[in-house]
Amino acid sequence: MFGKLQKEWVILGITLGDEVFNYPDWAERLCGMLADQSSSQRLGYSDFLHPMHIDGLPAVVMEAGLEQADPQAFNMVRKFAEENHLKVRSGRTHAQLAETIKHRALGEERRDLCARRGC
């Protein structure tokens, strides 16, 4: 499931039995464990772990660098996916990457937008 040669993994909000994982805000809560709070009291998700929606369902993208940066957090995320029988796949598709690179409403990269706003 979590191979060593991947750049990122996507944990889908669907179980191995093809049922929707129906736990409220699970993706945001899972990613919140690595979130930082800025001086303006806004939470910013880690570059290693962030929530998104894929096909209308919550998902979590986990960068491979998390395993080196914080092995304990990596193992906790991996264990969460395994214990809840969630589908995990390697990386996002090109279309999904293109969708998340630019802020939809403003056409700016999210990090640039956040830096300008001071988050």
Secondary structure by P-SEA (a helix, b strand, c coil): ccccccccccccccccccccccccaaaaaaaccccccccccbbbbcccccccccccbbbbbbbcccccccaaaaaaaaaaaaaacccccccccaaaaaaacccccccccaaaaaaaacc
